Amino acid sequence: MSQIRVVVVDDSALVRGLLSEIINRQSDMTCVGAAADPLIAREMIRTLNPDVITLDIEMPRMDGIDFLSRLMRLRPMPVVMVSTLTERGADVTLKALELGAVDFVAKPKIGIADGLTLLADDITDKIRIAARAQIRRSPTPVAAPAATGGASPAPAARAPVASLGRLSTEKIIFIGASTGGTEATKEVLVNLPPDSPAVVITQHMPPGFTRSYAARLDGLCRIRVKEAVDGERILPGHAYIAPGGLHLSVERSGANYIARVRDGEPVNRHKPSVEVLFESAARVVGPNALGIMLTGMGADGARAMKAMRDAGSYNVCQDEASCVVFGMPREAIAHGAADEVLPLSRIAPHLIERLRQHHGAVLNRV
């Protein structure tokens, strides 16, 4: 198998050197070029034709977001962002994922040399995943975003979604996602009505990014979106996102469901882990759960999603054609966890229709 050819784009000579060294230590990849700014990178991409680029956000002459926006319109290719662990870095990184970057690595603000060395496995894993990811051309030019990351533009007008009625409060929707999942989860949530059942989400994401992600979604969706807090009631019309670096599960407290946010060992190499969330859905929510497995690498959550189905839940997996990476849905399907396999654009409408039918069936029995 041929090596993955990588171009590193970063204005720091230290970071360029470290990333090049980390990449070149791997038997299956090679750093074919390192550029100090996007204008140099543009020429390197033309002449070297890399498989993947790693891209810094803050650079001279043209910032990484502006460069990424142009790249994904004109020459779409796998990009792994190298961002800073700051609130501003989180906002801009989420914009990069929106524009089509496959994934990101968060470099520390201080101790960069040691920090990147510790992240070597994470960096190279993400380059491997990016090399196999499905990349789509940006369909229309995106207005140049402010360097600060800024607020998202107002979402396009959407057709109103009819109310589901109070009976939807019995249900909880559980979502698991990894690579490509920030945008896939957004696509599901923006299409849910304000009285949707509660939604509980585990998206593989490091500490420091989930709060910005929740705030970004909250500004786009009809339901409220927030980072989950330990012990809070899980309410209809709300979505709760597992905080980066902590596991999220649900528990019963009298007549209510509550969020349980806990530290612990990684499960399937992940913290938060989809397995932990889905296992609690099977154990606590049973037939009132609806499970969704979205794009992502690996098998996290596959076994627990099968346990959900065995406990009576209704489960949907994203189909291969609409996934950035088909790993997690493929594994869930292989475990017999899926009732339906659907394109991303069909998942929310399908769940709404199912909930509406359930509502009608219950009313007919009353």
N, C-alpha and C positions, 0 to 999 in steps of 0.2 A: 504494500500500500504506500502511495506517495506521501511525503511529509506535508503537513499543513503549513502553508507559507503565510507568515505574519508580518505586517508593518506596524511598528510602534509609533504613535504620534503623541509627543509630550514636550512641553517647553523646558522641562528640567533635564539637564544632561545626566544627573544622578539617576532619575527615574528611568530615562531611556536605557541607560546602561544596565540597571538592575533588571528591568523587564526583558531586555534582550538576552541577558545571561540566564534568567529563569526559563525562558522559552527554548534557548539553545541547549539546555541540559536535558530536554525531553527527546526521546528517540523518535517521536512521531511528529515533531514540529520544528520549524526553523524560522528565526527572525531574518527576513530578507532585506529589511530596511528600517531605519529609525529617523523620524522627521521632527524638527523642532517647532514647526508650525503647520497649519493646514495647507498653506500655499505650496510648501515643499512637499507635503504629503500628497497633494493632488498630482504632482508630477511623478512621484514614486508609484502611486497607484496605477497611473497610465502605463508606466514602463515595466513595472514588476508584476502587475496583475496578481496581488496577494489573495489568499482565501479568506483571511480575517484581518481586521485592523483593531488595535486597541487605541482608544481616543480619549485624551484629556479634555476637560471642559474649559478650563481657564487658560487661554493662550493668546500671544500677541498676534496682531494683524487680522485675525478672524477667530472668534471664539468657537469652541467645539460644537455648540448647538447649531450655530449658523452653518458651519461646515457640514454637519450631519444632515441638516435639512436639505441642503443642496445635493449632497451625495445620494440620499435616499430617493430623490426625484430623478436624478440623472444617471446614476450608476449604482443601483441598490446592491449592497453587499453586507455580509455579517460584521457587526460592530459590537465590541465590548467596551463600554465606557469605564474610565478610571476616574472616579469622583472622590470628593473630599467628604469626610464624616462631619458635616456641618448641616444646619437647617437649610441654608442656602444651597449647599451641595445636594441635599435630598430633593429640594424642589426642582433644581435643574436636571438632575438625574431622571426624575419622573417625566419631565418634558422630553428627554432623550428617548426613553422607552416609548413614549407616545409617538415620536417621530420614526421609530422603527429599529432602534438599537435592540440587540438580542438580550443583553444582560449588562450588569455593571459590577465593578469591584470597588469597594470603598477603602481608599487609602487613608491612613491616620494623618492627623494634622502635624504631629510631631513624631520623631523617631521613624521617619519614612523608610530608611534603609532596612531596619530590623522589621518594621511592620510589613513591608512588601515581601520580605523573605519568609515571614510566617504565613503570608497569604499565597505562597507559591503554588500549592496544590489547588487552591480555589481558583486562582488565575488561569492555570493551565486546563483545569476541568472546564471552565467557562469558554475558553478558546476552542476546545474540542467540541463542545455542544454547539457553539456558534457556527463552526465549520459545517455542521450537519443540519442547521436550522433552515426552515423555509422562510425566505426573505421576499417581501412584497414591495413593489415600487409605490412610493407615496403618490396617490392619485391626483392631487392638486397641490399647487404651491401653498406652503404654510406661511402665514405672516411671520416675519422675523421676530422671534421672541426676545424679550429684554434679557440682558445678561444676568439679571437677578433671578431669572426663573419666572417671576411674576405670577399673577393669577392666570388661570386658564381662560381662554376666550369663552364667551357665552356659548353653550351648546346649541347646536342647530335645533330649530323648532321640531318637536316630536308630536305625533298624533296622541291625543289624550288616551290613557288606558282606563277603561271602565273599572269602577270599584269592584273589589272581590267580595266585600261583605264581611261581617264580623266572624263568620265561621273559619276564615283563614287564620285566625289567631291561634287555633289549635296546632297549626303546622309550624315547623322550623325548616328552613332551607340551609343546607350545609355545603360549602364550596371549598374544594382543595385545588391549589394551583402552584406552579413553579415558573420555569422559564417561559416568558411570553404571557404570563398570567395577569400582570398588572392591567394590561389593556383588555384581555379576555374577560376578566372579572368586571371591569368597567362596562363592557358591552352588555353583560347580563344585568347589572344593577341599574343602569340608566333606563332599562326597559321594564322595570317593575313599578307597579302602581303604588301610591302613597300608603295604602292599607295592606300592602304585601305582608305575608308572614315574615317573622324575624329571619334575618340571614346571618349566619356565623361563618367566618372565613379564615382559613389558614392559607396564606400566601408566603412562600419561602422568601424571606427578606431579612436583612440584618438589622440590629438595633439602630435607631436613629432615623429610619426611613418610613416606618409604618404610620407615624403620626401625620407626616406630610402627605402620605398617600391617602389616608382617611380624610384629611381636610380637603384634598383635591377632589375626591369622589363626592364628598358632602356638597360641594358647590355645583355638581353636575346632575345629581340624582333627585328624584321625587321623594325617596326615602332618606332618612337621616343616616349618615355613615360616621362611625367613630372608632377609635382604638378601644378595644375591650379593656374593662377594668375589673379586677377580681371582686366577685361578690355582687355585681350589679344585676338587676333583673333584665332578662332578655325580652324585649317588647316588640310587638308587631310594628311594621313601618320603620324599623331600624336595622342597620347592618353593623356587625361587630367584627373588627379585624384583629387577629392575633398580634400582639406587640412583638416586634423583632426580638429574637433571643429568648422568648418565653413560650411555653406551651399553652394552648387554649383548649378548654373542654367545657361541656355543659353538665350541670347537676340539677337535680330537682330539689326545691325547697317549698314544701307544702304544695300549694296549687301552682306555684311559679317555677319557671326555669331560671337559673342564674349562671353567669359566666364564671368559670374558674380559670384564673391566670396564674401559672406556677412556673418556677424555675425547675430544672431537672436535667438529666442527661439527654443528649441528642437521641432521637429515635429515627432509625433509617438515615443516620448522619445529619438529621435536620432538627432545628429548634427555632421556630415552632415546627411541629410535625403534623402532617395531615392525618397520619395514623392515630395520633392521640385524640384529635378532634372527632374523627369518624368513629373511633371505638366508643367514645362517650355517646355519640348519636345512637349507635346500635344498642347500647346498654340502657340509656335513659329515655330516649325519645321513641325508638322503635317504629311503629307504623305511621306515626305523625311526622317522620323525617322525610325530606326530599334531598337526595344527594346529587351533587354535580362535581364531576372531575374534569378539570380544564387542563390545557396545555402544560407540559412540564417534563423534565428529564427524570428518569429513574422509576421507582415503583412505590414511593411513599404513599400510603393510604389504600393501596389495592386490596390488601387482606381485610382491613377494617371496613372498606366499602362493601365487600362481599358479606361481612357480618351484618352490616346495615340492611342489606337486601334480605338476608335470612331472617332478620327481626321484623320484616314487613315494610321497610322503606321503599320508596320509588326512586330509582337512580338513573341519571343521564350522564353519558360521557361525550365529550367533544370529539368530533370525527377528525380523521387524519388530515384531510384536505385543508381544514381551517386552523389546525394547530401550528404553532411555531415549532414545537417539539412534541412528538406524539407518544413519548415514553410513558407518562403516568396514565393517560387514558388507555393506551394499549395494554398495560399491565392489569388495570382494573377490568377491562373487557375479558382478558385471558383468564382472570380469576372467577369469571361468571358474575361480576358485580353489577353489570349494566342491564337496565330494562330497555333503554333506548340509546342509540348512538346518533348524534345530530350535529349538523353544522352549527358553529357558534351563534350565527344570527337567528337560528331557530330555537335555541334553548329557552330563553325567557318567554317568548310567545307560547311555546309548548307547555311550560309549567303553568302559566297563567290560565290557559285553556283547561288544563287538567284540574287546577284548583277550582275553577268556575264550575266544571262538571260535578266535582265533588260537592260543592256548595248546593247545586241544584238537586243532586241525589238526596242529600240530607234534608233539604226543605220538603222534597216529595214524601219523605218518610214521616215528617212531622204531622 
